[in-house]
Amino acid sequence: MTERKKAVFNWSGGKDSALALLKTLQENELEVVSLLTTINQDTLTSSIHAIPLKFLLKQADSIGISLYSVPLSEGKKTYEEGMAEAIRHFKNQGVTHFIFGDIFLADVKLYRESKLHPLGIEVVEPLWGKTSEEVMHEFLKSGIKTKIIVTQADKLDQSFIGKEIDSAFVKSLPVGIDLCGENGEYHTFSYDGELFKYKIDFEICEANLISYDFKMDDGEVKSYEYWQAEISA
């Protein structure tokens, strides 16, 4: 029997990540030695999704794969620096592949490849090339349970926070919103289903309106507002 190559799964905690990991484990062609998540060192929450570290650790425990967190802090350690450290760490363990849950954003995939290929790491994308409709269909069939915890405020209002991703949700989406939120319209927290050994109990206490600044390729800085849930046990 051929020995499987070692891989790290880049874990966001959301639905596409959960589906991509489930597919990877079912196909059993790679040995997933760890989950990896970047977190804000000041808030101890994941980037963008804002999932508290303790809930990311609960997800990892329920899945049965350890979590390696990469702490980032503005002015201290950039994403590129943190990932470079993580790659060195895992290459010493014989890891050759990094797995992601992207669907169709070509610039994101090219960025990952441009950073990882020179370091000898192959990029694996289990959902790549599928339409959002196909991915959503697969997700609903998978039985994974997930709820919305972040929305881009100008795309989806506060009422979408806490919604379960199911057929009713799909029908409720406004025209122009990607079914899987691939353009950043919403982000999710997965907590139950075949991927997990036990259900992760959590509550959404409230949703806060948060503003983020993003620096564009041309140097322009744009601000975006998000509804962001506070999660507690």
Secondary structure, 3 states (H helix, E strand, C coil): CCCCEEEEEECCCCHHHHHHHHHHHHHCCEEEEEEEEEEECCCCEECCCCCEHHHHHHHHHHHCCCEEEEEEECCCECHHHHHHHHHHHHHCCCEEEEECCCCCCHHHHHHHHHHHHHHCCEEECCCCCCCHHHHHHHHHHHCCEEEEEEEECCCCCHHHCCCECCHHHHHHCCCCCCCCCCCCCEEEEEEECCCCCCCCCCEEEEEEEEEEEEECCCCCEEEEEEEEEEEEC
